[in-house]
Amino acid sequence: MMNSVLVWCLALWVTLVLMFLGGVIRNRFQTFKRLFIPASVIAGGIGFAIIRLACRIEAEWFDGSDWIYQASEVLSRWPGWLIAFVFAGMLLVPNSERKSRGRFARVAREGLMVWVIVLGQTMVGLTVTWLVIQPFFVVPNSFGMLIETGFAGGHGTAAAMGQVFKHPSIQLDGGRDLGVFIATCGLVYGLVSGMLWVNLGARKKWLRTPPRSSSMSSLDRTKSQQRQSSSEAEGEASKRSGLFDSIRVFCSKVSLLAISLVLASCLVGVGLHRAATGITESVEGRLAEPVNQSNGEMLRLSGDAIDLLNQEGASDDLSSDAEQDGQAELKKRVSLVAVVGSFPLFIFTLFGGLLVSRMLVLFGSETNVSSESVHRVTGIAMDVLVFAAITTLSLETVQVFLAPLLILLVAGFIWTGFCLVVLSRWMLPKEHWFELGLINYGMSTGTTATGFVLLRLVDPELKSSAAEEYALAAPLSSPFVGGGMITIALPLLVLERVPLGPVCIGLWLVVFLLVVTGTLWGRHR
């Protein structure tokens, strides 16, 4: 217990020091400001290099010590919780400050866009496998699923799909390692290329609120200059007075009430998540009772058949085990508990914030909550999220199937870029298509945390409703694609039983119809 506390303290100390260092470097070098690179990204890059160097030194010089490694593991778990914290504050603002008109249509279009991106990754991967890879390399049809597995699914889906790829009908025993490699490349590429897209979007004026705007009114310019002068004065004061005065200035900007309300929203969200999981487990258990009874009777009547099966060879046993693992993974993913459990925690904390907001209205205390203070609190959480996500990037490499993997990676890079620049403009709400597209871009190249790293660059105070609409649309896609039921079922039930050509043509038609639907919907709106 004491060791865990010390590791957490070490992780927190590293975060504070490197975040402070990132802010100093950004203020000292104007290039970072011109490229819209925040201090959290700079700190994350420094942390990424320092932690890996420290881990190597610790392993070679301090045998048996793994404090740095444990601190890195602690940091790697922060983004999941910090995203939930950020979403908990999104619906805490007063109702008068939150847009509600056309909410369903915008959320539905975002859900449609996610389907296009993820199904498109499967479509592109399978098509490239069919036309380019299989004529030169011996790989199964399901090899094309690696783009969706690694990009949209991430490392967790890559680990789960490892059991599926071992199925006797697929026989891709290294599927887990390949998926992890794709996921790692997607994380690095998504962050680096995302920064390039952000700078291009700023110069092309794709942003709802450009980081630098020469068209602001004189009043806004005056306010901006005042804020800049104030921040510069605070910066000079912090330089003169030291680190403790900097912390004092930082804490003076944070509202204790806002922190308390966001934490309360998180707790309500966790309670909703556990309640939903408990209810679904109870319902599924009751539904499974008649099936278990009938299965028990069948097993009692089939003892001789089981004895015959036990006499098969060892190779048949291994094949049966792999098949059972794949079928078990599919059964687990289509269960009611898995569908509800696939909803990310941030969806529940989002509604937790809504419940807390309703309670404030009920007691007449909604005027005490300032959207500015809530945004400031969630903005701090976003900075730490960005730092932790970059610092703990995993660069595991694999040397098998390198050539076909590179082909898949290039195809995935082209498709995700096309979705961001072209399809997002057609299908997503016009007022913040680029901001929402950046979240989708990060999601489709590794993790949602990467998407919020990019969103932080263009919308640091989360003034657009892009993040909120992304969260509300997540239940429309997360149980099915990007690691959901379709991702598991497609290689097991379709890809190795049907020729790859018809499957690719069918996917192209489905994606085309979804794009047309979303485009016409957007024009109608």
N, C-alpha and C positions, 0 to 999 in steps of 0.2 A: 504493500500500500504506500509506504513512504517512498519507495523507488518510483512509483507511478507519479506521485505528486512532484517529485524533483524533476522528472522528465517533462511534465507539463510546464513547470516553471522555466525549464531550459528552453522549451519551444516558444513560450511567451516572451522570454527575454530576447531570443534571437529575432522574433517578429518585431518587437519594439525598436531594437537597435537598427535593424536593416531598413525598416520603414522610415525611420528618422534619417538614415544615411541616404535613402532614395530621394527624400525631399530635398536634402542639401545638394545632391548632385543635380537634380532637375533645376533648382534655382541658380546653380552656378553655370550650367551649360545651356544656352538658349536654344541649341539645336533640338533638345528634347521637347521644349515648349512649341517650337514651330512644327514638329511632327506629331503634336497632340499625344505624346507618350506620358502618362501619369507617373507619379512617384512610385505607386504600388507595382507597376510593371518593371521599373528600374530596380526596385528592391527585390522583386521576384527573380530577376535575372542574376543579380548578385548572389542571392540566397541559393539559387540552383547550382552555381559554380562552387560556392564555399562549402555547402553541405556535402556535395559529392567528394570534394577534395578532403574534407575533414573525415568522412567515412573511410576513405582509403588510408589516410594517415593513422586513424584509430585502429583499423584492422591490421596494419603492418607493424605499428610501433607499440600498441597497447593491447596485447593479446588478451582476449576474454572480455574486453570492454566494448559495449555497444550503445553508449549513451546517445551519440549523435544519430545513429540509425533509429533508435527508439523515438527520439525527438522528431525525426523526419516522418516516421510512421504516424505520430500524433498529428503533425501538420497535414498529412494526406487525408485525414478524416475531417478536417475543418470545413472544406468547401461544401460538403453535403449539408452540414448544420447551418452554415452561414447563409446558404441560399434560402433555407427555410426561414431564417431570421429576417432576411430581406423581404421575402414575400409576406411575412406576417405584418409588416408595416404598410403594405400597399393599399389596403382598404380601411386604414385607420383614419384617413383624412375625412373631414366633414363632407356630407353628401353634396353640399352646394359646390364643392370644389372638384367633384368627380364626375366625369362624363358618363352618361348612361344611355344616351340615345344611340340606337344602332349597335348596341353592345353584342347582341346575339349574332348579328350578321358578321361583324368583325372577327369574333371568336371562331365562328364556323369557317370563315375563309382562311384563318390561320391554321385550323385543324386540317383543312383540305390541302394547304400548302405543305404541311409536314408529311402527309401521305404522298404527295407528289415527289418530295425530296427523297424519302426513304424507299418507296417503291421504285423510284428512278435509279437509286443506287443498285438495287437488285437487278433491275432491267439492264443497266449499263454493264454491271459485272458479268451477268450471264451471257450477254451478247458478245462481249470481248472474249470471254472464255470459249464460246462457240466458234467465233470467226477468226480469232487471232491466236489464242493460246493452245487450244487442243490440236490444231494441225501440226504443232511443233513440240508440244510437251504432253506427257501422259498424266492427265489430272482428271478427277471426276467432275461431273456436271456441277456439283455443289461447290466447287472451288470458287465459282463466281459469287457465292454468297458472302465471301470474305469482306467485300467492301461494306455491305450493310452491317455485318457482324462487328467489324472493327470501328467503322466511322460512326454510324448512327447508334450502334449498340454500346460500344466502348469496351473497356477491359472486363467488366462484369459479364457482359453477354459473350465475349470471347471465351471466358472460362466455362460458362454454361454450355456453349455450343461445342466445346471440346468433346463432350459425351455424345453429342449428336453426330459429329464428324467421324467418330469411331464405329458407327453403325456398320454392320456387314455389307449393306447395300451401298455405302459410301466409301469406306475404307480409307479415310484421310486421317491417319493416326496423328499426324502433326498439326491437325487443325487448330488446336488450342494455341500452340506457339505462333502459328501464322496469324491467327486472329489478334493476339496480343501485339505482334509486330505491326500489323496494320493500324491497330488502335493507337499505338505509340507514335507512329509516323503521322497519323491524323491529328493528334494533339499538337505536335510541334508545328506541322504545316498550318493547321487552323489558326494558331496564334500568330505566327509570322505573317502569313498571307492576309490574315484578317486586319492586321495593322496597315498593310499596304492598301487594302480596300477602304479602310477608314480614311486614309489620306486622300485617296482618289475621290471618295464620296464628298469629302469636305471641299475639294477643289471643283468638283462638278456640281456642287450645291444640291446634293441629294439629301442632306440632313434637314430635319425639321428645325433644329436650332443649331446652326453651325458654331463650332468652337470659337471662331473669329468672324465676326460679322461687321462689315463696314457700312451696312445699311440700317443700323440701329438709330433710333431717334436720339435727339440731343439730350433728352431727359435720361433715357436709358444709358447713353454714353457717359453722362455725368455720374450716374449711380455706379456704373462700372468702374469709372476712374476713381471714385471715392472708395469703392471696395478694394480696388487694386492698391490705392495709397494706404488704406488701412492694413491690408495684408502685408505690404512692404514694411510698414511701421512695426507691425507685430514681428515680422521676420528680423528686422534690425534689433528690436528689443530682445528677441530670443537669443540673437547672437551675442548681445552684450551681457545678458543676464544668465545665460547658460541653459542647460537642458531642463531644469526644474521649472523655470519660468515659461518655457515653451509648452511644457505639459500643462501648466496652469492656464495658459491662453487657450490651449486645445480643449481642456475640460470645461472652460467657461462657455464654449459654444454648444455644448451637449446638454440637452434638457433631461433631468432625472425622471420627470414624468413621462417623457417620450420613451425613454429606455424601459421604464416599468411597464408601460402599455404594450410595447413590442414584445417584451418577455412574456407578459400575460397572454398575448395572442399566440405565441409559440407554444405555451403550455396547453392552451385550449386546442390548438391544432394537433399536438401529440395525443391529447385525450380523444379527439375525434378519430385519429388514425387507429388507436388501440381499440376503440369501441367498434369501428367498422370492421376491423380484422376479427374481433371476438364474435361479432354477430354472424359474419360469413362463415367462420369455422363452425359455429353452432348449427347454422342452417345446413352446411355441407355434411356435417356429421349425421344429422337426422336423415338426410337424403340417402346417405351411404349405408345406413343400417340394413334395409331390405336386401341391398346388393351383397353385403358381407354375409348375411345369413344364407342366401342362395349359393354363394361361392363356397361356403363351408360345407353345405350338403353335397355339392358337386365334388369337392375334394375328398369327402369320405367315400364317395362311390367310385373314385378313380385311383385307388391305391395301386392296383396292378399297373396302370398306365405310368404312374410316377416311377415305379420300380424299373420299368423298361427304359424310361428316359435316363435314369441314373446309370445305366450300363453303357451309355454312349461314350465315345472317345474324348480325350482332353481337348482336342481342337474344337469339337462341337460345343463343349462347355464354354470355351472362351468366346466362340461366336455367339452363343446364347446369352452370355453375360453382357456382351457389348450391345446386342439387340435389346435386351431388357433395360439397359441403361438409357438407350435412346428413347425407347417407348416410355420409360418412367419420366424422362425429362419432358416429353411431349404431354403426358398426362398431367404432370405438375403444372405446366404452363397454361393448360386449358381449364384448370379447376377454378372454382369461384373464389377461393382464397387467393390464388395467384393473380387473378384479374384485379381484385381489390388491392392486393398487396403491391401490384405493379405501379399503382398510382404513387408518384413521388411524395415525400413528406411535405414539400413546399405547397402542394395543392391544399392539404389540410390546414396548414398554418395560414394560408391565404384566407380561407373561410373562417379560421379562428380570429383573424383580424376583423373580419366583417361582423362576427358575433360580438366582439368587444366594442366595436363602433356602435352597434345597435344598443348595447347596454349603456353606453355613454349618452346616446340620444334619449333612452328611456329615463335616465336620471337627470337629464338636462345639463350634462357636463360636456357636451360636444364642443362648446366654444373654448374650452380650456386646452383643447388639443390643436396645436399648430401644425399644418402640413409641412412647413419649413423645418420645424424641429424634428419631425418624424423622418423627413428626407435626409436630414443631417445624420441622424443615427444610422439609418440604413445605408447611407453613403459610406460611413466609416466601416460598417460590416462588409460592404462591397470591396473596399480597399484591402481589407485583410483577406477576403476571399480570393481576390486577384493574386495577392502575394503568395498565399498558401498553394493555389493551383499551379502557379509557375514554378515555385520552389520545389515542389514534389513531383514534377514531371518524371515519368519513368522512360528511360532510353534503352530498354532491353532490345537486343538485336537477335536475329535468327538468320542463318546462312543457307537454309534449304529453300528451294523454289524461289531463289532471289530474282531471276529474270521474269517469270510470270507474275511475281508479286509487284515488281516495278511497273509492269504493264497495267495491272489492276490499279495501282496507286495513281498513275497518270490519268487513267480513265475517271477515277473518283474525283481527282482534283478538278478536271475539266467540268464534270457534271455539277459539283457543288458551286463552282464559280458561275456557271450558267444560271443556276437556280437563284443565286443572289442578285446578279446584275440584270437578268432578263425576266425570269418568271416571277420573282418577288415584286417587281414593278408592275406586272400585269395583274397579279392575283391578290396582293395584300392591300390593306387600306392605304389610300393615297397619302394621308397626312404623316404617316411614319413607316412607310414601307421599308426604308433602308434600315432603320433601327431594329424593327422586328426581323428583317432579313438577316441582320448580323447575329441575333440570338439563334436563329435557325441554322446559320452557317456554323456557329460554334457547336451547336448540338449535333449537326450532321458530320462534323469532323472529329468527334471524340466525346465531349461532355458538355452539359448545359453550363457548367462553370466557365468554359472557354467562351461561350456565347455572352455571358455576362461580363467577362473581361473586356470583350469588344464593345458591348453596350456602354460600359463605364467610360470608354474613350469618347463617345459621342453624346451621351446623355448622363452625365455624372450625378445629377440630382433626381434621375428617374421621373422627369416631368412628363414625358410621353407615356401613353398607356400601353406601350409595346410589351413590357415585361408582364404586366397584369393579364393582357390578352393571351400571351404565351402560356401562362400558368393555367388559365381557364380552359384553353384548348387542349392541354396535355391529356386529359382523359379520353379525348376522341381518337388518340393514336397510340399512346404508350402501351395499352394492353395488347395491341395487335401487331405493330411493326416496330423495328428498332430493338429487337430482343423479346418481342411478344409472341403471341400464338402463331402468327403467320411465319415469322422468322424461324421458329422451331419446326413447324409442320411442313413447310415447303420442301426442304431437302429430304425429309423422311418419307413423305407421301407422294411427292410429284417428281422431283428433279431426276431421280435415278430410275424412274418407272416410265417416264414419258420422254420422247426425243426433245433435245434442247431447243431446236428450231421453233416448233410450235409454241413452246413456253415463252420464248423471247418475243415472238410476234404478239402473243396474247398480252404480255406485260406492256409492250409498246402501245397497244390499243387502249388498255386501261389507263395508263399514264396520260395519253393524249386526250382521252375523254375528261379526265380530271382537270387537266390544264384548260381545256376549252370551257368547262363548267365554271372554274374559278375566274377565268378572264371575262366571260360574259356576265357573271355575277358582279365583278368589280365595276364593269362599265355601267351596269344597271344602277348600282348604288351611286 
